[in-house]
């Protein structure tokens, strides 16, 4: 029996390649740059499976170009690059890789928080420049993290993992979410529920952990920045379009907030020029980028593909209704 033909838009890690190689006829995109759209549409013709990254847009145009496609496996938790409704219409299963990157992303949110609070980016640039003249009393003084108030917007798995780490800094943790978590969870994490306006007004650090949905696009706009403390910092490791970058730049220029630390951007890979300033820490979308976690993500995507072709339900299917239609 012929193996299903699958195209991967990245070479992936060896563990995932082994899973796929045993079960599928694989073709990988091996170049450093992302595949151009025209080339991607050509490569998926005749393929039954696709493993892709957030950089590939899977929409109706794409699905029409791949009439044999049965599954799209995103190597990511987020799937705003995939039109799930279009996949369902074309009878294509869509999957993601949830649950595996929670702790790693929470670690990185704290990396950004600490870096912006203590002006690490500026300090490292000075140390590398050759212009550092030695210790001085008021040189690059930042702000303490210990004992401050941490506001978490979005209290899912990652938001809760961020809250758990705050205990070591004896921070007051407040959160807002569309749904309040059970009282037992609040007690375990020493976290208090509040509305958005209260969180904005009271937080010294605000860490964002919401998915990109119509209601969260542009969630952080000018009115919200103006409600924050002038000494507060925004940390975003969720999705770039959750933050209105022009509004953030204006708030920084007008000193309505003290700074920001970002791993994601509104129009990646473009970064608003106004964000390239001393009080903003910029990272290139690497919150989940540990070898262990990215390998697990690739393996989960591979197993989603293999499960479907084995006649099983992919563990992380986003549109299970397509299975009933087949």
C-alpha positions, 0 to 999 in steps of 0.5 A: 500500500502506497504511503500518503504524500506529505509536504512539510514547509520546514525540515523539522527536527529528527524525532519528527522526521523519523515518525513521518518517514516511517509512515509517509512519503515526505517532501521537505522545504529545505531553504532558509527563507520561507516558501514563496506563495506560488511555490507553496501552491505548486508543491502541495498539488497532489499532496494528501498532507501538509505540515506548516508553520504560522507563516503559511496562510491556509485559506480557500485559495490554498485548498483549491490548489490541493484537491487531494489534501486531507490534513493540515497540521500546524506546528503551533498552538495558535492557528490564526493562519488557518481558515478552519471553516474553509478546511471544513468546507473542503473536507480537510482536517486542521490540527495544532499543537496545544499544551506543550509550550505552556511552561516554556512560553511562561518562562520567556514571558518572565525573561521579557519582564525581567529584561525590561524592568532591569533595562537589560537590553540597554545594559548589554548594548553598553557592555558590548559597545566598548564604551562602558566606563565602569560602575556608577551609582545611577547607571541604568537604574531600572525598577524592582519586580519583587513585591509588585503587582502583576496583571495577567490578561488571559488566564488560560494555561500559559497565563496560569503558568506565569502566575505560578512563577510570580509567587517566587517574587511575592507579587500580588497577582490579578487577572482578567479573562472572559471566564473566571477560573474556579476558586480553587485555582485562584487560591492555588495561584494566589490570584484575584479576578478583576475587570480590565479597567481595574487591572490596567489601573493597578498593575505594575506589569501586564502580561498578555496571554489571549488568543487572537480572535475578532474580539481581541484584535487591537485589544490594547489600544490608546484608551487602555494605555492611558488607563495604565500607570505611567510606571507600568510595563506591557509584556506580550507573548500572545499574538501581535495584532492583540496590540495596536502598535501605533497606539503603543508607540504613542503611549511610549512617546507620551510617557503614558507607560514606562516601557514594553517587552514584545515577542510578537508583532502586528505585521510580522516580520515588520516591526513598527520603527517607533518600537525600536527604542531604549525602553522596549525589549524586542524578541523575534517570536521565540517564546516557545523556542527551546529545543525540547519544546520545539521538538515536541511541537514538531512531533505532535504535528507529525503524530496528528498526520500519522493518526489521520492516515491510520484511520484514527482521530488526530489528537489535536483536531480543530474541526472534528466534524470533517471526520464524520463526513468521511 
